[in-house]
Amino acid sequence: MSDSDPFDEIIANETDRDPDLAVIEAGSRTLRTQGSTPTSDVPTRPEDPEVDKALRAVEADLATRWGETKLEPSVSRISALMDVLGEPQRTYPSIHITGTNGKTSTARMIEALLGAFELRTGRYTSPHVQSVTERISLDGAPISAERFIETYDDIKPYVEMVDAQQEYRLSFFEVLTGMAYAAFADAPVDVAVVEVGMGGSWDATNVIDGDVAVVMPIDLDHTDRLGETPAEIAGEKGGIIKQDATVIMAQQPVDAAQVLLKKAVEVDATVAREGLEFGVVGRQVAVGGQLVTLRGLGGEYPEVYLPLHGEHQAHNAAVALAAVEAFFGVGSQRPEPLDIDTVRKAFAAVSSPGRLEVVRRSPTVVLDAAHNPAGARVTADAIGEAFDFSRLIGVVGASGDKNVRGVLEAFEPIFAEVVVTQNSSHRAMDADELAAIAVEVFGDERVQVEPRLPDALEAAITLAEEEGEFAGGGVLVTGSVITVGEARLLLGKG
């Protein structure tokens, strides 16, 4: 990384746009100048200038709406939009996913499994790592910029109609949710895999009635909106459990599990619990990931290669498998398990950008989007298991509304030093404010402050290289999905 700043210059020139959108564009442009090749998982700006111009216009329009941190807890606006669109979300079955951590990785696994069994899938996840178009996927790939623009143009008149009728305009997330549901109906998909944005009961995605409701592990996050205990948070997240659905429940705190089970009883839902009806039988570290044996609702699935690191990903895989089994009626309508070769093929093809993702070697740079203490703890454990670092340098840039101290405390045992920084989002915690907390956790000698992310990356790589080329130094970039997305753009893959 040089001292010339096309990244900063582009962001400075985009003062009329949402900072998150501006940094996405800036990163993709600077990445192209470095000659990096984008992958289908992480689309960059469209090459066609006219398409790029049209996508910018859509992004700018969306940026005028409430962002994802400003909420009026209600499904009234999204319900009104679905009504005028003709209820597109009811034209296909769905698998609905909530919980605190692991939702996106699990959604990707579910999508891969369904696709391997020759079903056409739509996947809606958030937030995005690099491009807003990542949030809506068809057949396992992010929606094209052209299709994203077309979908927005199709529903825009109806969005404006609802805006005029409601006390508040539809939010950024609500419009994107409407776009996803409309795109899935238009495709059409055989099944939608939908991740909640926040909570469950009043989340915009909750206008679907998921045939399968997946509840990932619940921990403390967004406590100002969802509740201050796992039980209170479970009450909100349990709102996705609908009449006669099947609930796939990951391992939960006891009080959260009690709330979820009570909700299931109230709506006659069938429950499958990790550790009882399904789970991880065994696992061992393998090159590039791990080899797992899973017990599903229909039996055992041995020697499944999963190209993702960490025990938590093995548990995510168990949940994903059970969810797909439940969707196909395994354990209820049909006794036999899913075809093992198809299951192995699906899991072997899974990717999850920004989740313990290696983007550079010598020294190794790993990206992980952990942004709360629970996520940071599992990431720290996975780093210790999957990588043999002799010296690990952290680069941390966090959002101001997160439990930053808890995140730093989780990483303190594995970081030799930490470089604190800030991403370009308006939500970013000031680097000096973050540094003050880091000094309390790590001590003054182990903390370096670099407000600009490119400088922070360069400083961390330099510190890691002090061990020598073959000594095993590494860098972990973490603290926020936005920080990880920006770092990914700056560094490229490989």
C-alpha distance (Angstrom), angle and dihedral (degrees) to the residues before:
residue distance angle dihedral
M1 . . .
S2 3.78 . .
D3 3.78 132.3 .
S4 3.81 92.3 -110.4
D5 3.78 106.6 99.3
P6 3.81 115.5 -148.6
F7 3.80 85.8 148.2
D8 3.81 93.2 58.0
E9 3.79 93.9 38.4
I10 3.78 93.7 54.5
I11 3.81 92.0 47.6
A12 3.82 90.5 49.0
N13 3.79 90.0 52.2
E14 3.80 92.3 52.3
T15 3.80 96.7 67.6
D16 3.80 93.3 134.1
R17 3.79 93.9 58.8
D18 3.79 136.0 71.7
P19 3.84 107.4 -81.5
D20 3.81 92.0 -129.7
L21 3.81 91.5 55.1
A22 3.80 92.4 44.0
V23 3.78 93.1 54.1
I24 3.79 91.8 48.6
E25 3.78 90.0 55.6
A26 3.78 93.5 42.8
G27 3.76 92.6 50.2
S28 3.78 93.5 49.4
R29 3.80 91.9 50.6
T30 3.81 94.0 48.9
L31 3.79 89.5 45.4
R32 3.82 91.2 54.9
T33 3.79 90.8 52.1
Q34 3.80 87.1 58.7
G35 3.80 90.0 55.6
S36 3.80 96.8 -117.6
T37 3.79 119.8 159.4
P38 3.80 115.1 -130.0
T39 3.78 120.0 -136.6
S40 3.78 128.5 -137.9
D41 3.81 89.7 -106.7
V42 3.79 93.7 60.4
P43 3.79 112.7 34.7
T44 3.80 119.2 -163.1
R45 3.79 128.5 -159.0
P46 3.82 116.3 -45.0
E47 3.79 113.5 -96.8
D48 3.82 92.5 -140.5
P49 3.84 106.6 85.6
E50 3.81 92.9 -146.8
V51 3.80 93.0 51.4
D52 3.79 90.0 45.5
K53 3.81 90.4 51.6
A54 3.80 91.5 49.8
L55 3.80 92.1 48.2
R56 3.80 90.4 50.4
A57 3.79 88.9 53.8
V58 3.81 91.3 52.8
E59 3.82 91.6 46.9
A60 3.78 91.0 49.4
D61 3.80 90.8 49.5
L62 3.80 91.8 49.8
A63 3.81 90.6 47.5
T64 3.83 90.6 62.9
R65 3.82 89.2 66.9
W66 3.78 130.2 80.6
G67 3.80 110.8 -70.7
E68 3.76 123.5 -127.1
T69 3.78 94.5 -91.7
K70 3.81 93.7 58.4
L71 3.77 111.8 75.9
E72 3.77 142.3 173.0
P73 3.82 100.3 -167.5
S74 3.78 103.3 -127.7
V75 3.79 141.1 104.5
S76 3.80 92.4 -150.3
R77 3.81 95.6 102.6
I78 3.80 96.7 44.8
S79 3.81 89.7 44.5
A80 3.79 89.5 53.7
L81 3.80 90.3 50.1
M82 3.80 92.1 49.5
D83 3.80 89.1 50.0
V84 3.80 95.0 55.2
L85 3.82 90.9 43.0
G86 3.81 90.6 55.4
E87 3.82 97.8 -105.7
P88 3.84 97.3 -73.2
Q89 3.82 91.2 176.2
R90 3.81 89.9 68.1
T91 3.81 95.1 59.2
Y92 3.81 94.6 80.2
P93 3.82 137.3 31.7
S94 3.78 118.0 -105.5
I95 3.78 145.4 -157.0
H96 3.82 110.4 -144.1
I97 3.82 120.7 -157.3
T98 3.80 129.2 -161.6
G99 3.82 135.9 158.3
T100 3.80 136.7 103.9
N101 3.81 103.8 -85.5
G102 3.79 137.0 13.0
K103 3.81 98.3 34.1
T104 3.79 99.2 123.9
S105 3.81 96.2 43.9
T106 3.80 90.2 48.0
A107 3.80 91.5 47.5
R108 3.80 89.3 53.5
M109 3.80 91.2 50.7
I110 3.80 92.0 48.7
E111 3.79 89.7 49.0
A112 3.82 91.5 50.2
L113 3.80 92.4 49.9
L114 3.80 94.2 48.4
G115 3.79 91.0 47.0
A116 3.80 91.2 50.6
F117 3.80 87.8 56.8
E118 3.81 88.3 55.2
L119 3.79 98.7 -105.4
R120 3.78 119.3 140.5
T121 3.80 107.5 -121.1
G122 3.76 138.3 -159.4
R123 3.81 117.9 -164.0
Y124 3.80 126.9 -166.8
T125 3.81 117.2 -171.8
S126 3.79 138.4 156.4
P127 2.93 151.4 -108.0
H128 3.78 105.7 20.1
V129 3.80 125.0 -131.0
Q130 3.81 99.1 -145.7
S131 3.81 114.7 -14.1
V132 3.78 132.1 31.4
T133 3.81 88.4 -133.0
E134 3.83 88.8 69.4
R135 3.79 89.7 74.3
I136 3.79 93.8 71.8
S137 3.80 116.1 52.3
L138 3.80 131.5 178.4
D139 3.79 122.0 -166.0
G140 3.80 91.4 -5.4
A141 3.81 98.0 -53.9
P142 3.81 131.8 93.6
I143 3.78 114.2 -95.5
S144 3.80 112.6 -96.4
A145 3.79 119.6 -104.5
E146 3.80 89.1 -115.8
R147 3.78 92.6 53.7
F148 3.78 91.8 44.4
I149 3.81 89.8 54.6
E150 3.81 92.8 45.3
T151 3.79 92.0 50.3
Y152 3.79 91.7 49.8
D153 3.80 92.1 48.4
D154 3.81 90.3 48.6
I155 3.79 95.6 54.6
K156 3.82 98.9 32.4
P157 3.86 95.5 92.3
Y158 3.80 89.7 51.8
V159 3.80 91.8 46.5
E160 3.80 89.7 53.7
M161 3.80 90.1 48.0
V162 3.81 91.1 54.7
D163 3.82 91.3 43.6
A164 3.79 89.3 58.1
Q165 3.80 92.6 51.5
Q166 3.81 100.3 44.9
E167 3.80 132.5 74.9
Y168 3.82 89.1 -124.6
R169 3.79 129.2 29.6
L170 3.77 118.5 -111.0
S171 3.81 110.5 -85.4
F172 3.81 128.3 -122.0
F173 3.81 90.4 -100.0
E174 3.79 94.0 45.5
V175 3.80 92.4 53.0
L176 3.81 91.5 47.9
T177 3.81 89.7 49.3
G178 3.79 89.8 52.1
M179 3.80 89.5 49.0
A180 3.81 92.0 51.0
Y181 3.78 94.3 49.7
A182 3.81 91.5 46.5
A183 3.82 92.4 47.4
F184 3.80 91.1 50.1
A185 3.81 91.6 51.6
D186 3.78 92.0 46.4
A187 3.84 94.5 49.8
P188 3.08 87.7 42.1
V189 3.80 108.5 -129.9
D190 3.79 127.3 -161.0
V191 3.81 92.1 -142.4
A192 3.80 137.3 3.7
V193 3.80 122.9 -140.0
V194 3.79 106.8 -156.3
E195 3.81 129.3 -173.8
V196 3.80 117.7 -160.2
G197 3.78 117.8 -120.5
M198 3.79 95.6 -141.5
G199 3.79 133.2 -15.5
G200 3.77 113.1 -22.3
S201 3.78 120.1 -117.6
W202 3.82 96.1 64.5
D203 3.80 97.7 23.0
A204 3.81 113.4 125.5
T205 3.81 91.1 -121.1
N206 3.81 90.8 60.9
V207 3.80 95.1 88.9
I208 3.80 85.9 89.5
D209 3.79 123.3 83.3
G210 3.78 101.7 -139.0
D211 3.79 115.0 -146.2
V212 3.80 84.5 -151.5
A213 3.82 122.0 32.7
V214 3.80 114.5 -161.3
V215 3.80 119.6 -161.9
M216 3.80 113.6 -167.0
P217 3.84 120.2 -160.8
I218 3.79 112.1 -56.1
D219 3.78 120.4 -138.1
L220 3.79 136.9 152.6
D221 3.81 113.3 -63.7
H222 3.81 132.6 127.6
T223 3.81 86.2 17.3
D224 3.81 91.5 164.4
R225 3.80 89.3 64.2
L226 3.80 106.7 25.1
G227 3.79 105.6 34.5
E228 3.79 140.1 -82.8
T229 3.83 99.6 -101.6
P230 3.81 133.0 50.6
A231 3.81 88.4 -113.2
E232 3.81 93.1 54.9
I233 3.79 91.3 46.3
A234 3.82 90.2 48.0
G235 3.79 88.4 55.1
E236 3.80 89.6 60.6
K237 3.80 96.6 40.1
G238 3.80 91.9 46.6
G239 3.80 87.2 66.9
I240 3.82 89.3 89.6
I241 3.83 91.0 64.8
K242 3.80 104.8 101.5
Q243 3.80 135.9 -171.8
D244 3.83 113.1 -61.6
A245 3.81 93.3 -6.0
T246 3.79 125.5 142.5
V247 3.81 113.8 -115.8
I248 3.80 119.1 -150.3
M249 3.77 105.1 -163.1
A250 3.79 122.5 -165.6
Q251 3.79 118.5 -151.8
Q252 3.81 108.3 -62.1
P253 3.80 140.7 -175.2
V254 3.80 107.8 -91.7
D255 3.82 95.4 -111.3
A256 3.81 91.9 48.8
A257 3.81 91.6 48.6
Q258 3.81 90.9 52.2
V259 3.80 91.7 54.2
L260 3.81 92.7 47.4
L261 3.81 93.4 47.6
K262 3.80 91.1 49.7
K263 3.80 90.2 51.9
A264 3.80 90.7 49.7
V265 3.80 91.4 52.6
E266 3.81 91.0 50.4
V267 3.81 92.6 57.0
D268 3.84 98.4 34.6
A269 3.78 92.3 -113.3
T270 3.80 121.7 162.2
V271 3.81 114.8 -124.7
A272 3.80 130.4 -150.5
R273 3.81 114.3 -173.6
E274 3.77 127.9 -155.7
G275 3.79 109.4 -116.8
L276 3.80 92.7 27.4
E277 3.80 113.4 44.7
F278 3.82 95.3 16.0
G279 3.78 140.0 -0.2
V280 3.80 150.7 124.2
V281 3.80 112.1 -48.0
G282 3.78 96.9 -177.6
R283 3.77 143.3 -21.5
Q284 3.78 139.8 -172.8
V285 3.76 132.4 -171.7
A286 3.80 113.6 -101.6
V287 3.79 134.6 -179.7
G288 3.80 107.0 -71.2
G289 3.79 94.4 0.4
Q290 3.79 137.7 -16.6
L291 3.79 144.1 -63.7
V292 3.80 112.7 -125.7
T293 3.77 138.8 -176.1
L294 3.78 111.9 -150.4
R295 3.78 131.1 -165.8
G296 3.76 110.4 -145.4
L297 3.77 133.7 -176.8
G298 3.81 89.5 -88.6
G299 3.79 101.7 41.2
E300 3.79 142.5 -71.6
Y301 3.81 126.3 -29.3
P302 3.83 108.1 -162.7
E303 3.81 130.5 -163.0
V304 3.78 99.7 10.8
Y305 3.81 112.3 169.6
L306 3.79 113.7 -140.3
P307 3.84 115.4 -171.6
L308 3.80 93.1 -151.6
H309 3.79 129.0 92.2
G310 3.79 129.1 -122.8
E311 3.79 140.9 45.5
H312 3.80 89.3 -99.6
Q313 3.81 90.2 63.4
A314 3.81 90.0 54.3
H315 3.80 88.6 54.5
N316 3.81 89.9 46.6
A317 3.80 87.8 53.3
A318 3.81 91.6 52.1
V319 3.80 90.4 51.7
A320 3.81 92.2 47.0
L321 3.79 92.4 50.0
A322 3.81 92.5 49.2
A323 3.81 90.8 48.3
V324 3.81 92.2 53.6
E325 3.80 91.4 44.5
A326 3.80 89.2 52.3
F327 3.80 90.6 48.6
F328 3.82 89.8 54.3
G329 3.81 92.0 44.6
V330 3.80 96.5 -110.8
G331 3.79 108.9 163.1
S332 3.79 92.8 22.0
Q333 3.82 116.6 40.6
R334 3.82 95.3 14.4
P335 3.82 127.7 33.8
E336 3.81 100.6 -160.8
P337 3.81 121.1 89.1
L338 3.79 125.0 -118.6
D339 3.80 117.8 -82.4
I340 3.81 105.3 -78.5
D341 3.81 95.7 -147.1
T342 3.81 91.2 53.7
V343 3.80 90.8 47.8
R344 3.81 91.2 50.4
K345 3.79 91.9 48.0
A346 3.80 91.7 50.6
F347 3.79 96.6 49.1
A348 3.80 92.7 44.8
A349 3.81 88.9 60.1
V350 3.82 96.9 49.6
S351 3.80 120.0 120.3
S352 3.79 131.1 177.0
P353 3.82 113.2 -169.6
G354 3.78 115.0 -144.3
R355 3.81 93.6 18.4
L356 3.82 108.8 109.1
E357 3.79 86.6 -38.9
V358 3.80 119.2 168.3
V359 3.82 109.3 -140.1
R360 3.81 101.4 165.9
R361 3.79 140.7 22.6
S362 3.80 131.8 -148.6
P363 2.93 92.8 57.0
T364 3.78 100.2 21.6
V365 3.81 113.2 -127.5
V366 3.81 116.5 -162.2
L367 3.80 125.6 -169.6
D368 3.79 122.9 -153.3
A369 3.79 127.1 169.3
A370 3.83 96.6 -146.5
H371 3.80 106.7 149.5
N372 3.81 105.3 162.6
P373 3.83 132.4 50.4
A374 3.81 95.0 -102.3
G375 3.78 91.9 52.1
A376 3.79 91.8 44.8
R377 3.80 92.0 52.6
V378 3.81 94.3 53.7
T379 3.81 90.4 44.9
A380 3.81 91.2 51.7
D381 3.81 90.5 50.4
A382 3.80 92.0 47.6
I383 3.81 93.2 49.4
G384 3.79 90.2 54.3
E385 3.78 91.6 49.9
A386 3.80 101.8 41.3
F387 3.82 102.9 35.5
D388 3.78 130.2 49.3
F389 3.81 97.8 -149.0
S390 3.77 116.5 169.6
R391 3.81 89.8 -167.4
L392 3.80 124.5 15.4
I393 3.80 122.6 -166.1
G394 3.80 118.9 -161.4
V395 3.78 126.4 -144.7
V396 3.80 108.7 -164.2
G397 3.79 127.8 -175.9
A398 3.80 115.2 164.6
S399 3.78 141.1 -177.7
G400 3.79 116.0 -107.0
D401 3.80 94.9 -123.1
K402 3.82 95.6 59.8
N403 3.82 133.6 93.1
V404 3.79 91.8 -101.9
R405 3.80 95.5 168.9
G406 3.80 90.4 56.2
V407 3.80 91.0 50.4
L408 3.81 92.3 49.6
E409 3.80 92.4 46.7
A410 3.81 89.9 53.4
F411 3.81 91.1 53.7
E412 3.82 98.1 39.7
P413 3.83 95.5 90.7
I414 3.81 93.7 54.3
F415 3.83 102.3 37.9
A416 3.81 117.0 84.8
E417 3.81 87.1 -169.2
V418 3.79 135.3 -5.5
V419 3.80 129.0 -142.4
V420 3.80 109.3 -155.8
T421 3.76 119.0 -154.2
Q422 3.79 141.7 149.4
N423 3.76 133.4 -117.8
S424 3.80 123.8 -131.9
S425 3.80 96.2 -101.6
H426 3.79 120.4 113.8
R427 3.82 85.4 -127.1
A428 3.82 93.6 60.9
M429 3.80 119.3 120.2
D430 3.80 111.5 -119.3
A431 3.80 110.2 -99.3
D432 3.81 93.6 -127.7
E433 3.80 91.2 50.3
L434 3.80 89.7 49.6
A435 3.80 90.2 46.8
A436 3.81 91.9 55.1
I437 3.81 89.8 57.2
A438 3.81 91.9 43.1
V439 3.82 92.0 53.8
E440 3.81 89.5 54.8
V441 3.81 90.0 52.1
F442 3.84 102.1 36.6
G443 3.80 104.6 21.0
D444 3.78 125.5 -113.0
E445 3.82 97.1 -81.6
R446 3.81 94.0 58.4
V447 3.83 97.2 50.7
Q448 3.79 127.6 83.7
V449 3.81 124.0 180.0
E450 3.81 121.9 -144.0
P451 3.84 110.7 161.8
R452 3.83 93.2 -166.8
L453 3.78 114.1 71.0
P454 3.85 95.0 -141.6
D455 3.82 88.7 55.4
A456 3.80 91.2 46.3
L457 3.80 91.7 52.8
E458 3.78 91.9 48.2
A459 3.80 91.9 48.2
A460 3.81 92.7 48.8
I461 3.81 93.0 48.1
T462 3.81 89.6 49.8
L463 3.81 91.0 51.1
A464 3.81 91.4 48.4
E465 3.80 91.3 49.3
E466 3.80 90.8 56.4
E467 3.80 86.3 82.7
G468 3.81 90.2 63.3
E469 3.78 131.0 -107.6
F470 3.81 96.4 -72.4
A471 3.79 100.4 31.7
G472 3.79 97.7 93.8
G473 3.78 104.5 -111.4
G474 3.80 116.9 163.6
V475 3.80 144.9 178.1
L476 3.80 128.5 -136.1
V477 3.81 116.8 -163.0
T478 3.79 111.3 -161.7
G479 3.81 148.6 129.7
S480 3.80 101.3 96.1
V481 3.79 141.4 27.5
I482 3.81 87.6 -127.1
T483 3.82 92.7 52.9
V484 3.80 90.2 49.4
G485 3.80 92.4 47.3
E486 3.79 92.5 51.6
A487 3.81 92.3 46.1
R488 3.79 90.5 49.1
L489 3.78 90.5 54.3
L490 3.77 93.3 46.6
L491 3.79 95.8 47.8
G492 3.80 103.1 33.4
K493 3.82 121.3 -154.9
G494 3.79 125.4 -58.9
